[in-house]
Amino acid sequence: MRPELNIFSQAFAAIAACWRYFFGLVAAIYVLETVSVLFDLGTGLTIARAFVEAGTVFYLCASLLGLDLKSKETSKKYTGFMIRYILLLYLPVFVVAMVVVFGAMATSAGGLQDQEFFLVVMFLTGGGVAFLTTFLFGTVFPAHLIGVGAGIGTAAGRSFRQAGYMLLRLLFGAGSIAGLGFVILIFFENIGIGSDPITPAGAPNILGGLVLLLVKLVVGYSFAVFSVIVCRAYLKDLEERGELPVAEADVFA
């Protein structure tokens, strides 16, 4: 960690430190979403996206905490990390999104205005749930990697203690960048370009592919900012409570 950097600069530094993993995961989800245009992957795409997001946050947090990304000890922690990510962050948002979608199907006649309305509702409700869960449970991820205070209840208590540090940074840092990705997506959909790299007929759509790539990079950067915030909040809380591991204090400083 480099305390002289703000959260946005530190996020870029974290991406640079694990760029092979970061861009590899972005490329993986890009390919999956491209294939999904031709072959509806359904739930498979949702599961794959969850794995990719969990992996992105995992490598970003590990690099921020000074862990060896290539070591077996670090790799072994991914399974528990991924399960926590899906249950605490991904699943609640997914459930809310599904509730809104089924509500739209039950009450909407299928008009364009109705579809756009429910899309906005899904974004706002999903965004609210995502913000709440990232605030409450975000510090569980660096805690799992370090092995100090890794319980879910402990993480929630830590988040409340560090609310002054986390809330605005999560909202206007990670949250606003993730929202920017959604705005970019809607903008290009409305002007007729879309975000599909390939048409349903199999023809390449270069502009749509560039839009999808831009959105995935923006969302990936929001994960980096999120990782910086929760890692700094976690280490700040450990230091304030005198629980920062002495052997690793220089790395975390």
Disulfide bonds with the S-S distance in Angstrom:
none
